[in-house]
Amino acid sequence: MDNEKIVGGMAEFELLEKQASAHIEQLEELSGALFHENAALVQLIVKRDGLERNAKDSSAVERRLYRAEIKTVKAEIEHVEDKVRDIESETKTVALQQGELTKRMHAVLQDIEKLRKEDKMNELASSGDPQAQFDLAIFYFDNMDYAKGMERLQEAAVQGHEEAKRLMQSADRKFGTRNSELGIAVLGT
């Protein structure tokens, strides 16, 4: 059993899980900030629209005062819009990072599962069962570990597994004994 690799994979997964959790918290904070800034933006727009309406119906002196206040509110609106854009940009970045973390977590889980499957198959094959030897050989070939695959395939053939014998003979005929490892790969077991 390759416990060290499994333990290492699980430790990596736990670290990735912590990073993902931190990203989720950050996304929640950004969502709250975005909600707050959008609410402030709506209030400022409503205030600006009200000031513009009031300015239309006022005297020249009052209009100058309204225009100054409208100018201030418009600057505040621009400032809040900039903050909203920054938050949206940061949210997008964190979400992309979260997506990459999720992909990596999935890959680590697949690696752990593959190691566990290999361990279980090795355990069965070490009992001398020719079918287990053959299944393990196919597992190695599927995972492009041709040297281990050939070793297990030869063991299965020696133990009398018919399909293993047939594959070994076919590869030897087509590719020669020295190239049978390549031949098994080409035959696509």
MARMIDO-931119 format. One record per residue: x, y, z of N, C-alpha, C in turn; residue in three letters; residue number from 1. Coordinates in steps of 0.1 Angstrom, whole numbers, plus 5000, padded with zeros to 4 digits. Example, Ala and Ser with C-alpha at 12.3 -4.5 7.8 and 13.67 -1.06 7.14 Angstrom:
SITE, 5132, 4943, 5078, 5123, 4955, 5078, 5132, 4967, 5078, Ala, 1
SITE, 5128, 4978, 5071, 5137, 4989, 5071, 5129, 5000, 5079, Ser, 2
***
This chain:
SITE, 5008, 4988, 5000, 5000, 5000, 5000, 5009, 5012, 5000, Met, 1
SITE, 5006, 5022, 4992, 5013, 5034, 4991, 5006, 5045, 5000, Asp, 2
SITE, 5007, 5042, 5013, 5000, 5050, 5023, 5005, 5065, 5022, Asn, 3
SITE, 5018, 5066, 5020, 5024, 5080, 5020, 5017, 5089, 5010, Glu, 4
SITE, 5015, 5083, 4998, 5009, 5091, 4987, 4995, 5094, 4990, Lys, 5
SITE, 4988, 5084, 4996, 4974, 5087, 5000, 4973, 5097, 5011, Ile, 6
SITE, 4981, 5096, 5021, 4981, 5106, 5032, 4985, 5119, 5026, Val, 7
SITE, 4995, 5120, 5018, 4999, 5132, 5011, 4988, 5139, 5003, Gly, 8
SITE, 4981, 5130, 4996, 4969, 5135, 4988, 4958, 5140, 4997, Gly, 9
SITE, 4956, 5134, 5008, 4945, 5138, 5017, 4949, 5151, 5024, Met, 10
SITE, 4962, 5153, 5027, 4967, 5165, 5033, 4966, 5176, 5023, Ala, 11
SITE, 4969, 5174, 5011, 4968, 5184, 5000, 4953, 5188, 4998, Glu, 12
SITE, 4944, 5178, 4999, 4930, 5180, 4997, 4925, 5189, 5009, Phe, 13
SITE, 4929, 5186, 5021, 4925, 5194, 5033, 4930, 5209, 5031, Glu, 14
SITE, 4942, 5210, 5027, 4947, 5224, 5024, 4939, 5231, 5014, Leu, 15
SITE, 4936, 5225, 5003, 4928, 5230, 4992, 4914, 5234, 4998, Leu, 16
SITE, 4909, 5225, 5006, 4895, 5227, 5012, 4895, 5240, 5021, Glu, 17
SITE, 4906, 5242, 5028, 4907, 5254, 5036, 4908, 5266, 5028, Lys, 18
SITE, 4916, 5266, 5017, 4917, 5277, 5008, 4903, 5280, 5001, Gln, 19
SITE, 4896, 5269, 4998, 4883, 5271, 4991, 4873, 5277, 5001, Ala, 20
SITE, 4874, 5273, 5014, 4866, 5279, 5024, 4868, 5294, 5026, Ser, 21
SITE, 4881, 5297, 5026, 4885, 5311, 5027, 4880, 5319, 5015, Ala, 22
SITE, 4880, 5313, 5003, 4875, 5320, 4991, 4860, 5322, 4992, His, 23
SITE, 4853, 5312, 4998, 4839, 5313, 4999, 4835, 5325, 5009, Ile, 24
SITE, 4843, 5325, 5020, 4841, 5336, 5029, 4843, 5350, 5023, Glu, 25
SITE, 4854, 5350, 5015, 4857, 5363, 5008, 4846, 5367, 4998, Gln, 26
SITE, 4841, 5357, 4991, 4830, 5359, 4981, 4817, 5364, 4989, Leu, 27
SITE, 4815, 5359, 5000, 4803, 5363, 5008, 4805, 5378, 5013, Glu, 28
SITE, 4817, 5381, 5017, 4820, 5395, 5021, 4819, 5405, 5009, Glu, 29
SITE, 4824, 5400, 4998, 4823, 5409, 4986, 4809, 5411, 4982, Leu, 30
SITE, 4801, 5400, 4983, 4787, 5401, 4980, 4780, 5411, 4989, Ser, 31
SITE, 4783, 5411, 5002, 4777, 5420, 5011, 4781, 5434, 5008, Gly, 32
SITE, 4794, 5436, 5005, 4799, 5450, 5001, 4792, 5455, 4988, Ala, 33
SITE, 4791, 5446, 4979, 4785, 5450, 4966, 4770, 5454, 4969, Leu, 34
SITE, 4763, 5446, 4977, 4749, 5450, 4980, 4749, 5464, 4987, Phe, 35
SITE, 4758, 5466, 4996, 4758, 5479, 5003, 4761, 5490, 4994, His, 36
SITE, 4771, 5489, 4985, 4774, 5499, 4976, 4763, 5502, 4966, Glu, 37
SITE, 4757, 5491, 4961, 4746, 5493, 4951, 4734, 5500, 4958, Asn, 38
SITE, 4731, 5497, 4971, 4721, 5504, 4978, 4724, 5519, 4979, Ala, 39
SITE, 4737, 5522, 4983, 4741, 5536, 4984, 4740, 5543, 4970, Ala, 40
SITE, 4743, 5536, 4959, 4742, 5541, 4946, 4728, 5545, 4943, Leu, 41
SITE, 4719, 5536, 4946, 4705, 5539, 4943, 4700, 5551, 4951, Val, 42
SITE, 4704, 5552, 4963, 4700, 5564, 4971, 4706, 5577, 4965, Gln, 43
SITE, 4718, 5576, 4961, 4724, 5588, 4955, 4717, 5592, 4942, Leu, 44
SITE, 4714, 5582, 4934, 4707, 5585, 4921, 4693, 5591, 4924, Ile, 45
SITE, 4686, 5586, 4934, 4673, 5591, 4937, 4675, 5606, 4942, Val, 46
SITE, 4685, 5608, 4950, 4688, 5622, 4955, 4691, 5631, 4944, Lys, 47
SITE, 4699, 5627, 4934, 4703, 5635, 4923, 4691, 5639, 4915, Arg, 48
SITE, 4682, 5628, 4912, 4670, 5631, 4904, 4661, 5641, 4911, Asp, 49
SITE, 4660, 5639, 4924, 4651, 5649, 4932, 4657, 5663, 4931, Gly, 50
SITE, 4670, 5664, 4932, 4676, 5677, 4932, 4674, 5683, 4918, Leu, 51
SITE, 4675, 5675, 4907, 4673, 5680, 4894, 4659, 5685, 4892, Glu, 52
SITE, 4649, 5678, 4897, 4635, 5682, 4896, 4633, 5695, 4903, Arg, 53
SITE, 4638, 5696, 4915, 4637, 5708, 4923, 4643, 5720, 4917, Asn, 54
SITE, 4655, 5717, 4910, 4662, 5728, 4904, 4654, 5735, 4892, Ala, 55
SITE, 4646, 5726, 4885, 4638, 5731, 4874, 4627, 5741, 4879, Lys, 56
SITE, 4622, 5739, 4890, 4611, 5747, 4895, 4615, 5758, 4905, Asp, 57
SITE, 4628, 5762, 4905, 4633, 5772, 4914, 4638, 5784, 4908, Ser, 58
SITE, 4641, 5794, 4916, 4646, 5807, 4911, 4661, 5805, 4906, Ser, 59
SITE, 4666, 5815, 4900, 4680, 5814, 4895, 4690, 5812, 4906, Ala, 60
SITE, 4688, 5819, 4917, 4697, 5818, 4928, 4697, 5804, 4934, Val, 61
SITE, 4684, 5799, 4936, 4683, 5785, 4941, 4688, 5775, 4932, Glu, 62
SITE, 4687, 5777, 4918, 4692, 5768, 4908, 4707, 5766, 4910, Arg, 63
SITE, 4714, 5778, 4912, 4729, 5777, 4914, 4732, 5768, 4926, Arg, 64
SITE, 4725, 5769, 4936, 4727, 5761, 4948, 4724, 5746, 4945, Leu, 65
SITE, 4713, 5744, 4938, 4710, 5730, 4935, 4721, 5724, 4926, Tyr, 66
SITE, 4725, 5732, 4916, 4736, 5727, 4907, 4748, 5723, 4914, Arg, 67
SITE, 4752, 5731, 4924, 4764, 5728, 4932, 4762, 5715, 4940, Ala, 68
SITE, 4750, 5714, 4945, 4747, 5701, 4953, 4746, 5689, 4943, Glu, 69
SITE, 4740, 5691, 4931, 4739, 5681, 4921, 4753, 5676, 4917, Ile, 70
SITE, 4762, 5686, 4915, 4776, 5683, 4911, 4783, 5675, 4922, Lys, 71
SITE, 4781, 5678, 4935, 4786, 5670, 4946, 4781, 5656, 4946, Thr, 72
SITE, 4768, 5655, 4944, 4761, 5641, 4944, 4766, 5633, 4932, Val, 73
SITE, 4768, 5640, 4920, 4773, 5632, 4908, 4787, 5627, 4911, Lys, 74
SITE, 4795, 5635, 4918, 4809, 5630, 4921, 4808, 5618, 4931, Ala, 75
SITE, 4799, 5619, 4940, 4797, 5608, 4949, 4792, 5595, 4942, Glu, 76
SITE, 4784, 5597, 4932, 4779, 5586, 4924, 4790, 5580, 4916, Ile, 77
SITE, 4799, 5588, 4910, 4810, 5583, 4903, 4820, 5575, 4912, Glu, 78
SITE, 4822, 5580, 4924, 4830, 5573, 4934, 4824, 5560, 4938, His, 79
SITE, 4811, 5559, 4940, 4805, 5547, 4944, 4805, 5537, 4932, Val, 80
SITE, 4803, 5542, 4920, 4804, 5533, 4908, 4817, 5527, 4906, Glu, 81
SITE, 4828, 5535, 4909, 4842, 5530, 4909, 4843, 5519, 4919, Asp, 82
SITE, 4838, 5521, 4931, 4839, 5510, 4941, 4831, 5498, 4937, Lys, 83
SITE, 4820, 5499, 4931, 4812, 5488, 4926, 4820, 5480, 4915, Val, 84
SITE, 4826, 5487, 4906, 4834, 5481, 4896, 4846, 5473, 4902, Arg, 85
SITE, 4852, 5480, 4912, 4864, 5473, 4919, 4859, 5460, 4926, Asp, 86
SITE, 4848, 5461, 4932, 4842, 5449, 4939, 4839, 5438, 4929, Ile, 87
SITE, 4832, 5442, 4918, 4829, 5432, 4908, 4841, 5426, 4902, Glu, 88
SITE, 4852, 5433, 4900, 4864, 5428, 4894, 4870, 5418, 4904, Ser, 89
SITE, 4871, 5422, 4917, 4877, 5414, 4927, 4868, 5401, 4929, Glu, 90
SITE, 4855, 5402, 4928, 4846, 5390, 4929, 4849, 5381, 4917, Thr, 91
SITE, 4851, 5386, 4906, 4854, 5378, 4894, 4867, 5370, 4896, Lys, 92
SITE, 4877, 5377, 4901, 4890, 5371, 4903, 4889, 5360, 4913, Thr, 93
SITE, 4883, 5363, 4924, 4881, 5353, 4935, 4873, 5341, 4930, Val, 94
SITE, 4863, 5343, 4922, 4855, 5333, 4917, 4863, 5324, 4907, Ala, 95
SITE, 4871, 5330, 4899, 4880, 5322, 4890, 4890, 5314, 4898, Leu, 96
SITE, 4895, 5320, 4909, 4905, 5312, 4917, 4897, 5300, 4924, Gln, 97
SITE, 4885, 5303, 4928, 4877, 5292, 4934, 4875, 5281, 4924, Gln, 98
SITE, 4872, 5285, 4912, 4870, 5274, 4901, 4883, 5266, 4899, Gly, 99
SITE, 4894, 5272, 4899, 4907, 5265, 4898, 4909, 5256, 4910, Glu, 100
SITE, 4906, 5261, 4922, 4907, 5253, 4934, 4898, 5240, 4933, Leu, 101
SITE, 4886, 5243, 4929, 4877, 5232, 4928, 4882, 5221, 4918, Thr, 102
SITE, 4887, 5225, 4907, 4893, 5216, 4897, 4904, 5208, 4903, Lys, 103
SITE, 4913, 5215, 4911, 4925, 5208, 4917, 4920, 5199, 4928, Arg, 104
SITE, 4910, 5202, 4935, 4904, 5194, 4945, 4899, 5181, 4939, Met, 105
SITE, 4892, 5182, 4928, 4886, 5171, 4921, 4898, 5162, 4916, His, 106
SITE, 4908, 5168, 4911, 4920, 5160, 4906, 4926, 5152, 4917, Ala, 107
SITE, 4928, 5159, 4929, 4934, 5152, 4940, 4925, 5141, 4945, Val, 108
SITE, 4912, 5143, 4945, 4903, 5132, 4949, 4904, 5120, 4939, Leu, 109
SITE, 4905, 5123, 4927, 4907, 5112, 4917, 4920, 5105, 4919, Gln, 110
SITE, 4931, 5112, 4922, 4944, 5106, 4924, 4943, 5097, 4936, Asp, 111
SITE, 4937, 5101, 4947, 4935, 5093, 4959, 4927, 5081, 4956, Ile, 112
SITE, 4916, 5082, 4949, 4908, 5071, 4945, 4916, 5061, 4937, Glu, 113
SITE, 4924, 5066, 4928, 4932, 5057, 4919, 4942, 5049, 4928, Lys, 114
SITE, 4948, 5056, 4937, 4958, 5050, 4946, 4951, 5039, 4955, Leu, 115
SITE, 4939, 5042, 4959, 4932, 5032, 4967, 4928, 5020, 4959, Arg, 116
SITE, 4924, 5023, 4947, 4920, 5012, 4938, 4932, 5003, 4934, Lys, 117
SITE, 4943, 5010, 4932, 4956, 5002, 4929, 4960, 4994, 4941, Glu, 118
SITE, 4959, 5000, 4953, 4962, 4992, 4965, 4953, 4980, 4967, Asp, 119
SITE, 4940, 4982, 4964, 4931, 4970, 4966, 4934, 4960, 4955, Lys, 120
SITE, 4937, 4964, 4943, 4940, 4955, 4932, 4953, 4948, 4935, Met, 121
SITE, 4963, 4955, 4940, 4976, 4948, 4944, 4974, 4938, 4954, Asn, 122
SITE, 4965, 4941, 4964, 4963, 4931, 4975, 4957, 4918, 4969, Glu, 123
SITE, 4947, 4920, 4960, 4941, 4908, 4953, 4951, 4901, 4945, Leu, 124
SITE, 4959, 4908, 4937, 4969, 4902, 4928, 4980, 4895, 4936, Ala, 125
SITE, 4983, 4900, 4947, 4994, 4893, 4955, 4990, 4880, 4961, Ser, 126
SITE, 4977, 4877, 4960, 4972, 4864, 4965, 4974, 4853, 4955, Ser, 127
SITE, 4979, 4857, 4943, 4982, 4848, 4932, 4970, 4845, 4923, Gly, 128
SITE, 4960, 4853, 4924, 4948, 4851, 4915, 4952, 4857, 4901, Asp, 129
SITE, 4951, 4848, 4890, 4955, 4852, 4877, 4946, 4863, 4872, Pro, 130
SITE, 4933, 4863, 4875, 4924, 4873, 4870, 4927, 4887, 4877, Gln, 131
SITE, 4930, 4886, 4889, 4934, 4898, 4896, 4947, 4904, 4890, Ala, 132
SITE, 4957, 4895, 4887, 4969, 4899, 4880, 4966, 4906, 4867, Gln, 133
SITE, 4957, 4900, 4859, 4953, 4906, 4846, 4946, 4919, 4848, Phe, 134
SITE, 4937, 4920, 4858, 4930, 4932, 4860, 4939, 4944, 4864, Asp, 135
SITE, 4949, 4940, 4872, 4959, 4950, 4877, 4968, 4954, 4865, Leu, 136
SITE, 4971, 4945, 4856, 4979, 4948, 4844, 4971, 4958, 4835, Ala, 137
SITE, 4958, 4956, 4833, 4950, 4965, 4825, 4949, 4978, 4832, Ile, 138
SITE, 4948, 4979, 4845, 4948, 4991, 4853, 4961, 4999, 4850, Phe, 139
SITE, 4972, 4992, 4851, 4985, 4999, 4848, 4986, 5004, 4834, Tyr, 140
SITE, 4981, 4996, 4824, 4982, 5000, 4810, 4973, 5013, 4809, Phe, 141
SITE, 4961, 5012, 4815, 4952, 5024, 4813, 4958, 5036, 4819, Asp, 142
SITE, 4967, 5035, 4829, 4973, 5046, 4836, 4987, 5048, 4830, Asn, 143
SITE, 4990, 5042, 4819, 5003, 5044, 4811, 5015, 5040, 4819, Met, 144
SITE, 5014, 5031, 4828, 5026, 5025, 4835, 5028, 5012, 4829, Asp, 145
SITE, 5034, 5012, 4817, 5036, 5000, 4809, 5045, 4989, 4815, Tyr, 146
SITE, 5055, 4994, 4822, 5065, 4984, 4828, 5057, 4976, 4839, Ala, 147
SITE, 5050, 4982, 4848, 5043, 4975, 4858, 5032, 4966, 4851, Lys, 148
SITE, 5025, 4972, 4841, 5015, 4965, 4834, 5020, 4952, 4828, Gly, 149
SITE, 5032, 4953, 4821, 5038, 4941, 4815, 5042, 4931, 4826, Met, 150
SITE, 5047, 4935, 4837, 5051, 4926, 4848, 5039, 4918, 4852, Glu, 151
SITE, 5028, 4925, 4855, 5015, 4918, 4860, 5009, 4910, 4849, Arg, 152
SITE, 5010, 4914, 4836, 5005, 4906, 4825, 5012, 4893, 4823, Leu, 153
SITE, 5026, 4894, 4825, 5034, 4882, 4824, 5031, 4873, 4835, Gln, 154
SITE, 5029, 4878, 4847, 5026, 4870, 4859, 5012, 4863, 4856, Glu, 155
SITE, 5002, 4870, 4851, 4989, 4864, 4848, 4990, 4853, 4838, Ala, 156
SITE, 4998, 4856, 4827, 5000, 4846, 4817, 5007, 4833, 4822, Ala, 157
SITE, 5017, 4835, 4830, 5024, 4824, 4837, 5015, 4816, 4845, Val, 158
SITE, 5005, 4822, 4852, 4996, 4816, 4861, 4984, 4810, 4853, Gln, 159
SITE, 4984, 4811, 4840, 4974, 4804, 4832, 4962, 4813, 4827, Gly, 160
SITE, 4963, 4826, 4829, 4952, 4834, 4824, 4952, 4835, 4809, His, 161
SITE, 4941, 4830, 4803, 4941, 4828, 4788, 4942, 4841, 4780, Glu, 162
SITE, 4935, 4851, 4784, 4936, 4864, 4777, 4949, 4870, 4778, Glu, 163
SITE, 4955, 4869, 4790, 4969, 4874, 4792, 4979, 4867, 4783, Ala, 164
SITE, 4977, 4853, 4782, 4986, 4846, 4773, 4984, 4850, 4758, Lys, 165
SITE, 4971, 4852, 4754, 4968, 4856, 4741, 4974, 4870, 4738, Arg, 166
SITE, 4973, 4879, 4747, 4979, 4892, 4745, 4994, 4892, 4744, Leu, 167
SITE, 5000, 4884, 4752, 5015, 4883, 4752, 5020, 4877, 4739, Met, 168
SITE, 5013, 4866, 4734, 5016, 4859, 4722, 5014, 4869, 4710, Gln, 169
SITE, 5003, 4876, 4710, 5000, 4885, 4699, 5010, 4896, 4698, Ser, 170
SITE, 5014, 4902, 4709, 5024, 4912, 4709, 5037, 4907, 4705, Ala, 171
SITE, 5041, 4895, 4710, 5054, 4889, 4705, 5054, 4887, 4690, Asp, 172
SITE, 5043, 4882, 4685, 5042, 4879, 4670, 5043, 4892, 4662, Arg, 173
SITE, 5036, 4902, 4666, 5035, 4914, 4658, 5047, 4923, 4661, Lys, 174
SITE, 5052, 4924, 4673, 5063, 4934, 4676, 5076, 4928, 4680, Phe, 175
SITE, 5076, 4915, 4682, 5088, 4908, 4686, 5089, 4908, 4702, Gly, 176
SITE, 5096, 4899, 4707, 5097, 4897, 4722, 5102, 4909, 4728, Thr, 177
SITE, 5112, 4916, 4723, 5119, 4927, 4729, 5109, 4939, 4729, Arg, 178
SITE, 5100, 4940, 4720, 5091, 4951, 4719, 5077, 4948, 4724, Asn, 179
SITE, 5075, 4937, 4731, 5061, 4933, 4735, 5055, 4944, 4744, Ser, 180
SITE, 5063, 4951, 4752, 5057, 4961, 4761, 5050, 4972, 4752, Glu, 181
SITE, 5057, 4976, 4742, 5052, 4986, 4733, 5040, 4980, 4725, Leu, 182
SITE, 5041, 4967, 4722, 5031, 4961, 4714, 5018, 4960, 4722, Gly, 183
SITE, 5019, 4957, 4735, 5007, 4956, 4744, 5000, 4970, 4744, Ile, 184
SITE, 5008, 4980, 4745, 5003, 4994, 4745, 4996, 4997, 4732, Ala, 185
SITE, 5002, 4993, 4721, 4996, 4995, 4708, 4983, 4987, 4705, Val, 186
SITE, 4983, 4975, 4711, 4972, 4966, 4709, 4960, 4972, 4717, Leu, 187
SITE, 4962, 4981, 4726, 4951, 4988, 4733, 4944, 4979, 4742, Gly, 188
SITE, 4950, 4972, 4751, 4944, 4963, 4761, 4932, 4969, 4768, Thr, 189
***
